[in-house]
Amino acid sequence: MIGLFFLGPIVFYDLLSEYLLNGQSVGKIAMNIRVVMLDGSQPNFGAYLLRWVLRIVESGAMLFGIVPIIAVAINGKGQRLGDIAAGTTVVKLKPAVSLDDVLMQPTPENYQVMFPDVRLLTDHDISVVRDVLRRGDTWAVSQAADRIKEVTDISTTLGSRAFLHQIVADYQFITSQ
């Protein structure tokens, strides 16, 4: 009886954590992955249960866990037997995209570009700059400003934060023309 008390949480860990934590275990949270149905919807308890039962079968002591490795390799979709049977898969979570990431801020009609060399930057560079500004970390802002100055060969007396805001505005204006 005492053995069941201690083994219960270990045996049922995967099933309970995935069910209670929206398709994630502590390891999946750390890896930023999650179990979903093939159509992207949330699995029900039956799907988690089927995955869990087949996980026990797959990791049987006789085969040393080779069955899931072979299933993932042969399947081509990265699914082990439990996922195939339950109609689930494990997906990488991506950070949510906000409107700030895709919308451009309005610029006045008489806007004057201060740094035309922003043409040397990419959309990805500007996205990184916006992210750095959004986070507000002073060290990261300073490092980003120094890197932009290095890439574009821009020299300015503006502070790092003001410089990055100007870079974003200039880039937006130039690329919208």
C-alpha positions in Angstrom: 0.0 0.0 0.0 2.8 2.4 0.9 4.6 1.5 -2.4 1.4 2.5 -4.4 1.3 5.8 -2.5 4.9 6.6 -3.6 4.7 5.0 -7.1 1.3 6.5 -8.0 2.6 10.0 -8.7 5.5 8.6 -10.8 3.3 6.3 -12.8 0.5 8.8 -13.4 2.7 11.9 -13.8 2.5 12.1 -17.6 -1.2 11.6 -17.7 -2.1 14.0 -14.9 0.3 16.7 -15.8 -0.7 16.8 -19.5 -4.4 16.8 -18.6 -4.1 19.4 -15.8 -1.5 21.6 -17.5 -3.1 22.1 -20.9 -1.1 19.4 -22.7 2.1 20.1 -21.0 4.3 18.5 -18.3 7.0 20.4 -16.5 9.5 19.2 -19.1 7.2 20.3 -22.0 6.8 23.7 -20.4 10.6 24.0 -20.2 11.0 23.0 -23.8 8.1 25.2 -24.9 6.2 22.4 -26.5 2.6 21.0 -26.0 0.4 18.1 -26.9 -2.5 19.0 -29.3 -4.9 17.2 -31.5 -3.9 16.9 -35.2 -6.4 19.7 -36.0 -4.8 22.0 -33.4 -7.6 21.6 -30.9 -7.2 20.7 -27.2 -7.1 16.9 -26.6 -9.7 15.4 -24.3 -9.0 13.1 -21.4 -9.4 10.1 -23.5 -6.6 11.2 -25.9 -4.3 11.8 -23.0 -5.2 8.4 -21.5 -4.5 6.6 -24.8 -1.1 8.3 -25.1 -0.3 7.4 -21.5 -1.3 3.7 -21.9 0.7 3.3 -25.0 3.7 5.1 -23.4 3.8 2.3 -20.8 3.7 -0.3 -23.6 6.3 1.5 -25.7 8.8 1.9 -22.9 8.6 -1.7 -21.8 11.7 -2.9 -20.1 12.4 -5.6 -22.7 12.8 -3.2 -25.6 14.5 -0.3 -23.7 12.3 2.3 -25.3 13.3 1.5 -28.9 9.7 1.3 -30.1 8.9 5.1 -29.8 12.2 5.9 -31.5 11.4 3.7 -34.5 7.8 5.0 -34.6 8.9 8.6 -34.7 11.5 7.8 -37.4 9.2 5.8 -39.6 6.1 8.0 -39.2 7.6 11.1 -40.7 5.4 13.4 -38.5 7.3 13.0 -35.3 4.5 11.0 -33.7 5.1 8.0 -31.4 2.5 5.2 -31.3 0.5 6.9 -28.5 0.2 10.0 -30.6 -0.8 8.1 -33.8 -3.5 6.2 -31.8 -4.8 9.2 -30.0 -4.7 11.5 -33.1 -2.3 13.9 -31.3 1.1 15.4 -31.9 3.5 17.5 -29.9 4.1 21.0 -31.3 6.5 23.8 -30.6 4.8 26.9 -29.1 5.5 30.2 -30.7 5.2 33.5 -28.9 2.0 35.3 -29.5 2.2 38.1 -32.1 0.7 41.4 -31.0 -0.7 44.1 -33.2 2.4 46.2 -32.3 4.5 43.7 -34.1 2.7 44.0 -37.4 1.2 47.5 -37.4 3.2 50.5 -38.4 3.0 53.7 -36.3 1.7 56.7 -38.3 4.3 59.2 -39.4 3.5 62.8 -40.2 3.3 63.9 -43.9 6.3 66.2 -43.5 8.5 63.5 -41.8 12.2 64.0 -42.4 14.4 60.9 -42.3 17.3 61.4 -40.0 19.2 58.2 -40.8 18.8 57.1 -44.5 21.2 54.3 -43.9 18.5 52.3 -42.2 18.0 50.9 -45.7 20.9 48.5 -44.7 18.7 46.9 -42.1 16.1 44.1 -42.6 12.6 43.7 -41.3 14.0 41.1 -38.8 16.6 43.7 -37.5 13.8 46.2 -36.9 11.7 43.5 -35.2 14.6 42.8 -32.8 15.0 46.5 -32.1 11.2 46.8 -31.4 11.4 43.8 -29.1 14.4 45.3 -27.2 12.6 48.6 -26.8 9.5 46.9 -25.6 11.4 44.9 -23.0 13.2 48.1 -21.8 16.4 46.4 -20.5 18.9 49.3 -20.5 21.9 47.0 -21.3 20.1 45.4 -24.2 19.0 48.8 -25.6 22.6 50.0 -25.4 23.9 46.8 -27.1 21.3 47.0 -29.8 22.1 50.7 -30.5 25.8 49.9 -30.7 25.2 47.1 -33.1 22.9 49.2 -35.3 25.5 51.9 -35.4 28.2 49.4 -36.4 26.1 47.8 -39.2 24.9 51.1 -40.6 28.0 53.2 -39.9 25.8 55.8 -38.3 27.3 58.3 -35.9 25.0 60.3 -33.6 24.8 62.0 -30.2 21.3 60.7 -29.5 21.0 58.4 -26.5 20.6 54.7 -27.2 16.8 54.6 -26.6 16.1 57.7 -28.6 18.4 56.5 -31.4 16.6 53.1 -31.6 13.2 54.9 -31.7 14.4 57.1 -34.5 15.8 54.1 -36.4 12.4 52.3 -36.2 10.6 55.5 -37.4 13.0 56.1 -40.2 12.9 52.5 -41.4 9.1 52.5 -41.3 8.9 55.7 -43.3 11.4 54.6 -45.9 9.9 51.1 -46.4 6.4 52.5 -46.7 7.2 54.8 -49.6 
